[in-house]
Amino acid sequence: MKNTRFDFNSVIDRTNTNSLKWDLFGDDLPMWVADMDFRVAPAIESAIQKRANHPIYGYTIVPEGLYDSYINWWTRRYGLKMSKEDMAYSIGVMPSISSMIRCLSDEGDEILIQTPVYHVFFYVIEDNNRRVLENELIYENGEYRIDFDDLDEKLSKVRMMILCNPHNPVGKIWSGSDLARIEELCKKHDVILISDEIHCDLTDPGVKYNPFNPADNVIRCLSPSKSFNIAGFQSSIVHTTNEELLDKIKTQMHIDNSDSCNVFATAAVTAAYDESEDWLEELREVLHENKQIVKEYLAKELPVVKLVECDATYLLWLDCSALNVPSKVLCEFLRQNQGLFLSAGRDFGENGDNFLRMNIACPQELLLDGLARLKAGVIALNIIR
């Protein structure tokens, strides 16, 4: 790895810290759940330590400065102007989406998602007694695109659509024309569009995602949790210029007790957005370098597994169709045989069953270990078969 100003090389032992990633299952090398194995930006660490030095950790209000940090970030980086009046604080993107499902749709309603997609979308819909309707993405020549004819037809049956932009797990940044077409179809069918943009900052160097522009039927979910590896502080924002929708959302989130603020969250968020942009820019370079390592390794050492080209997120989508093994079977074999825990593509929808998802947000020492285990696992699988 080239010289870096910040520490993206140290392998930090996260075991016995109640880490979901490292302690829940006890695997040798977990590369599944979407958090990073990098030390946070120094400004965030300093801000948390400073707040911790105050010996009282009582109930906390959301300060004006937190909203200002969001507003300044999106204006500076993406040219999108927001105001505090159009924002609602929440403990997380998925709690926000859960609240919005409850207050903006009825039990039994169908809600549209574009599969393969973040598996929690399925749970949050079904756990709220709604039904999933899939607009399956088209996979051709190693790339994904939207089936707009199918989307048009299916939007006529729903009141709500949940979009992922950039898309998890395929790493796709939807183009401005894609977003405009989606918004047009949602307006045509009077559908509320919820846009999960949590991975928005994690794009390849020189590439930016396209945020949804404010519109009456669009609700955006934003958070620094993925960009700055602070998901444990549970902090996010809901943004919409539709005052009626925002009022309903605020009421529901209050009922759900999901609008409270973690005592350390504001320190972490403001330090991230106000003081850690240089760290993020370096992180993007590191992630891009990791992505190239995976691409070159697979091409040379394991050509039977194909990397789906992507331009965002640190989650790589691996095409394992040539192995002709169901993804859950393959995933479990890698865990048992090599201690490598990846995500089974089937979890993201039936049309993801030929794929595995790999989290590459880790020091290169761990990444190379993971790739070696993947190769050894595939070899062992072929020997057994």
HELIX and SHEET records of a PDB file:
HELIX    1   1 LEU A   20  ASP A   23  1                                   4    
HELIX    2   2 PRO A   42  ALA A   52  1                                  11    
HELIX    3   3 GLU A   64  TYR A   78  1                                  15    
HELIX    4   4 LYS A   84  ASP A   86  5                                   3    
HELIX    5   5 VAL A   93  LEU A  104  1                                  12    
HELIX    6   6 VAL A  120  GLU A  126  1                                   7    
HELIX    7   7 PHE A  148  LEU A  155  1                                   8    
HELIX    8   8 GLY A  176  LYS A  188  1                                  13    
HELIX    9   9 ALA A  231  PHE A  233  5                                   3    
HELIX   10  10 GLU A  243  ILE A  255  1                                  13    
HELIX   11  11 ALA A  265  GLU A  275  1                                  11    
HELIX   12  12 GLU A  277  GLU A  301  1                                  25    
HELIX   13  13 SER A  321  LEU A  323  5                                   3    
HELIX   14  14 SER A  327  GLN A  338  1                                  12    
HELIX   15  15 GLY A  345  PHE A  348  5                                   4    
HELIX   16  16 GLU A  350  GLY A  352  5                                   3    
HELIX   17  17 GLN A  364  ILE A  384  1                                  21    
SHEET    1   A 2 LEU A  29  PRO A  30  0                                        
SHEET    2   A 2 LEU A 340  PHE A 341  1                                        
SHEET    1   B 7 MET A  87  SER A  90  0                                        
SHEET    2   B 7 SER A 236  HIS A 239 -1                                        
SHEET    3   B 7 VAL A 218  LEU A 222 -1                                        
SHEET    4   B 7 ILE A 192  ASP A 196  1                                        
SHEET    5   B 7 MET A 160  CYS A 164  1                                        
SHEET    6   B 7 GLU A 110  ILE A 113  1                                        
SHEET    7   B 7 ARG A 131  GLU A 134  1                                        
SHEET    1   C 2 ILE A 138  GLU A 140  0                                        
SHEET    2   C 2 GLU A 143  ARG A 145 -1                                        
SHEET    1   D 4 LYS A 306  LEU A 307  0                                        
SHEET    2   D 4 LEU A 315  ASP A 319 -1                                        
SHEET    3   D 4 PHE A 355  ASN A 359 -1                                        
SHEET    4   D 4 SER A 343  ALA A 344 -1                                        
END                                                                             
